[in-house]
């Protein structure tokens, strides 16, 4: 089994839908939540394959004391600060327990997590729901935290619990936040230029042409880290071919060298002239700065783009000026019924040295209070708890809740919705090859299909 790559970032209805986390109104159970695998540490990029997990449930016996180690991939300034506030609140409330945070660059975390978990991992670590969670559970590298769900289960919709459940029917994941992918723009730019939010792909192309004439880069774009461009493929595929085809394609049930997939790449090829050039040498943060500086007209990314509007030197007015729209429809059959809205959260290592402390920490992380502390500092995500009071959200966060709640289908993002090895070793280089040369689509999809057969047959 090889090293995989990074992605990147539901509920019981409550009395007041307008003040409750959206996913309380989103049916994530309509889809198969797949997922993925990777991570952290300077342990070297080892690989391994294991059998189905037989990990015993982690339970608390005796008092939880000492130090809990916490491996975090939240290396950007805003989410890192938010996580520290959550940790501080936990240690203040739990006398006798400390948390040592080990923060590692996001990409490094993902790219070495396999070896990290096989070596000397932290007790608790940041990770993702779906296939990426199931992979480590099946390998016996993650601990069964079903006992945590006995405490926090009432705070989440059943669909979130399903997203935290592995092949053996046990829970290995504690949801924390989620965020939609959409097309972001600055309201002041649209107002000053008289631009209108497009509702169809044709209108979006016309808008891009107008932006180009006005000296703006129409569509911000970055793929240095390999994962951001996956979001463009996802949305074009779901708009053209529908959610179920997307799920089946990611699950290895559909072939890649068919006309429906070629149409996705061909459609993307028509949009590339409006994309920011040099994308393979640019990080998403750098592309987001172009939007923040009003040099770029639009940018397809997750809500975490808002992090770049909360950095030192930015004002509250900058964040208030940020808005988004769902990617426009391409055909009437699928409309805009599907989006990517990944769920992020936490897992516990099966090698945890302080299991009692780790379970207590996870119980806290699964509360709306912990989510509130995080979301108040980081305005680029929304809380996963169905009981979460959204009245303090920014306009952007409230809109994110509405968009996710109204979506008929929710995907988790390509590298979470397919096998992690396929996402990293096949799709990242294939998409980057397409970006460099969008004309050779037939050999590209043939190569993807050939490699897919070998990987999914393994």
N, C-alpha and C positions, 0 to 999 in steps of 0.2 A: 504494500500500500504506500503510495507516495505522499510527499508533502503537498498540502493544499494551499490555497491562497485566500486572501482577505476578501470580504465583501466591501467590504469597505473600509444601520443602521447601510373583536369581541364582546355579552354579560348579563346577571339578573337585572332587569330594568329597575331603576330606582325611581323614587317619587317625582323628581324634577329633571326630565331629560336634558334640559338646557344647562344644568349645573353639574352633570355627571359625566365621567369619562365616556367617550364615544363608543369605545369598543364594547360598552355595555349594550350597544345597539347594533353591533356588527356581527354577522354570522360567519366567523372564521371557520366554523366546522363544515362549511360548504366545500372547503377545499382540503386536499391532502396537504398537511404542512410537512414539507420535506426538511432540508437544512444543510449542514456542512461541517467542516473541521479544519482548524489550525491554531497557531499561537505564538509563543513567547520565549524568553530566556536565552542565555548565551550557552545553551547546552549542546549546540550543534544540531543540524537538521537531520535527525535520525528518522527512520521510517519503520513501521511495523504493522502487521495485521494480527488481529486477535479474534477470538470466538465470541459468542454471545455472552453478555455479562451475567454473572451469577452473584453480583455484589449484594451483600446483605444490607437491609435498610439501616441507614444511620440513625441512631437514637441517642437521646441524652441520658446519661447515667451519672448522677452526682452533680455537684455544682460546676457551672461553667466559669472558669477562671483563666488567668494567664493571657497570652498574646495570640490573636488570630492573624495569620498572614493573609493578605488580600492582593492578588495579582490583577492589576487593572490595565486595560488598553486605552483608557481615556487620557491620552497624552496632550491633547490640545488644551490650551489655557482655560477656556470657559468650562468644559465638562470636568476637567481635572479639579478645578476649584469647587465645583458643585459636589463632586464625590467626596472631597475632603470635609465639606460641611456635613454631609450625611454621616460620615465616619465619626466626626466630632460629637454629633448628637447621640450616636449609639454609645460611645464610650462614656459620655457624661451620664447617660441614663443607666448604664450597666456597670455598677461598681465592681471592680475586680477584673474587668475585661479590657484589654487594649487591642487595637488593630494596627498592624504595621502594613502600610500601603506600599506596594512595589509597582510603580508605574513604568510601563514600557511602551515605546513608540507603537502606534496602532498596527502598522504593517508588519513590523518585526514580531509583534505578539502573534498575529495570525499565522505568519510564515513558519513559526517554530513551535507552535503549541503541541504538536504531536510528540516531539522530543521532550518538551517541557513537562508534559503530564506523565511521561514515562520516567522522568528523572526525579527531581526533588521539587515538586510543585508547591505553590501556596495552598493554604487550606481552602480558600474561596477564590474564584476567578470570574472575571467578566466573560460572558459569551452570548450565544444567540439561540433562539428557539428552533424547533423543527429538525431537519436532517442533521444540521451541525451539532445539535444537542444529542440526538439519537446515536450519532456515530461514536462519540466518546462513551456514552452509556453502554452501548453494545460491546465496546472494547474492554469494559471493566475499568476504565480510567476515571470515571466519574462516580460519585456516591449517590445512592438512592436517598432522596430527601423527602420521601413521602410523609415522614413525620412532621416536616415543616408545613406541608399542605394541610395537615390536620388543624394547624393553627391559623393559616392564612387563606384557606380555601374559600371562605365566605366572602372574601374581598375581590374575587375574580369570577368572571363568567366561565361557564363550562368550556367554552371554546379556548380560553387561555390555558385552562388545565390540560386540555388535549394537546395544545402546543408545547406543554412542558412534560408530556408523557412519552416514554420511550417504548421500544418494541415489546418489552416485558410487561407493559401496563402500569409501570411505576413512574413516579415523578422524579426528574433529575434537574429541574430548572425552576428558577423563581423569576417571573416576569417583572420588569421594572418600568420600561418606557417603550414607546413606539413612535414612528414618524412616517408620514406619507412622502412619496416622491411626486413632484409636480414641477411645473414651469414657473420659475421665480422671476420677478421683475420689480422695478422701482416705480411706484405710483407717480412720483413727480416727473419722471422721464416720459411716461405715457401721457401725462396731462400736458406737459410742455410741448410735445410733438403732435398731440392729437391722435395718438395711437389707440386702437380699440383691441380689447382682449379677443383673440380669435376663437371661434367655436368649431372650425373645420381645418383640416390640414391645408387646404387651398388658401384659406384666410391667413394661416400662419406663414405660409410661404410668401404671400403678398406683403405681410407685415415685415418679414425678414428683408425683402427687397427694399422696402421703404427705409428700414433702419440702415441698411448698407449705403443707400443714397445719402443718408443723413450723417454718415461718418461713424456710425456705431458698428460694433461687431454684433451681428444679430443673435447668435446663439453661443453662449459661453461653453467651453468644452475642455476637459482635462482627462487624461488617462495614463498618466505616468505610473500610477500604482496598480493599473490593470483592471480594477473593478468598476470605476464609475461608468464606463461606456456600456456595461451590461444593462444599466437602467434604460438606456435608449433602445437596446434590442428588445428588452422586456416589453416596454410600452408599445413599441411598433408592432410587435408580435401579437399582443393582446388586442390592440385596436384593429389590426387586419384580420386576425384568425380566431380571436376569442380566447377567453380564459381557459376553457377545457383543453384546447389544442396546446396552449402554453404549458399547462401542467403535464400533459402527455409527452410533449417534446422534451421537457426537462427531466421527466421520469424515464426516458429512453424508449417510450412506446411509439413514438413517431420518428420517421426517418428525416434526416437533415437535408438530403439531396433532392427534395421534392419542390414543386413549384411554389407552394405556400411559404416555405422558408426563403426561397430565392426572392420572393416578392418583398419580404421584410428587408433583406439586404438591398434590393434595388430601390425601394422607397427611401431607405436611409441614404443611399448614394445620391439621391436627388437633393437631400438636405445638407450634405456635407459642405457644399460650397458656401453655406451660410454659417458654418461652425467656425469657431476660433481655430486658427491654424496652429501647428506645432503642439498639438494636444498630448503627444506621447512624452513630451518633456515638461509637462505642467502638472502640478498637483491640484486637487479640487479646491484647496484653500486659495491657491493663486488665481484660479478661475473665478472663485467667489469674490475675490478682491476687485476683479475687473467689473463685476456687477455693482459692488459697493462704491466704486469710484465713478460709476456712470459711464464707463467705457464700453460696457456690454449691455445689450438690450434685454436678453432673456437668458435663463440658465436652467436646464433640467437637472435637478438633484433632489436629495432628501431635505427635509425641513432643517437638518443640521447646517444648512447653508447660513442660517441665522447666526451661527457662532461668529462668523466673520463680521457681523454687524454689532457685536458686543465686545469687541477687542478694545484695548486702550486707544484712545483717540477717536473712537466712534461715539456718537451721541444717541440719546434715546430717540431723537427724531429720525436717525438713520434706520433704526429697527422698525419704527412706526411707518416708515416709507416703503418697507419691504412687503410685497404681496405675491400671490401666486394664482395660477389657474391650472386646472387639470389639463393634461395633454389633449389637444383637440381630437374630435372623432375623425375617422378616415372613411368609415362606412356606417350606414344606418343599422346594420345587423348587430354590431357590437357597441356602437356609440362610444360612451365614455364610462362603461359599466365596471371597468377593472383598473386597479392601481396596485403598485407595490407599497406595502406598509410594514416593514420589518419590525419584529419585536426583539428588544435587547433585555438582558437580565444577567443572572448569576448562577453558577454551578459550584459544587463542592468536589474537591478531588477525593478519589478513593484512598489516597495516601495521606489525607489530612492528619497532621500531627496533633491538632487541637480540635477534634471532632465536636466536642460539646460546645466549645466557644463558636465554632463555625456555624453550627445549627442555630444558636442564639442570634448570631449576626444575620443569617439568612431570614430568620423569622422577622427581624426588624426591617430588613430590606424589602420584605413582602407587604409592608404596611403602607397605607396612604400617607401617613406622617412622613415616612422616609422619602416617598415620591414627592411630597409637597416641598420639602427642603431642596431637593434636587432641581425640580422644575422652576422654583422661584429664582434660582441662580442661573440656570441654563434654559433660556427661552426657545431653544431649538428642538425641543421634544415635548411629548405629552405623557402623562401618567397612565399606567396600565390598569390600575385598580378601578373597578366599576363604581366604587364609592367616592372616587376622587371629586372634590369640589372644584369645578372649572371656572368659578366666578372670578378668580384672580388671574386667569389666563390673559395673555396679550391677545389682540385681535387676530394675530397670525395663528396662535395656538388654538383659539376658538374655531377659526376657519378650518384648521387641520382636523379637529374633532368632527366637524360637520361633513367634511369631504370624505373622511374614512367611514363615518357612520352611514353615509348615503351610497357608498360603493356596493355594488352587488357582489363583486368578487375581489378578494384581497390576496395578492401573492406576497411572498416573503423576500423576493429578489433572487436573481438567477443563481448566484453562488450559495444561496441558502436553500433553493428549491430543486437542486440537482445534486448528484454525487460530487463531493468536494474535489476529488481528483480530476473528474471531468471538467469542472469549472476552471480549475487552475492550470492544468497541463494542456487542455485542449482549447477551451473557450477564450481564455485571456490572450494567448498568442494568436488565435484565429481572428478575433475581433480587431486586434491591433494590426494584423496583416491586412485586414479589410480596410481599415482607416488609411493605411499607407497606399493601398492600391484597390480602390472600390470597383474596378472593372472586371477582375477575374473572379466572379462569383461562383461559376460552375465548379472549377477545381477546388475552390475554398470549401463549399458545402460537401463535396465528395470526400474531401480529406476529413472533415469533421465527422461525417457519418462512419467512415472507416475506423476512425479512432474510437468513436462512441461504441461501436459493436464490440471492440476488443475490451473496453473498460467495463461495459455493462454485463458482458458475458463472464467477467472474472468474479 
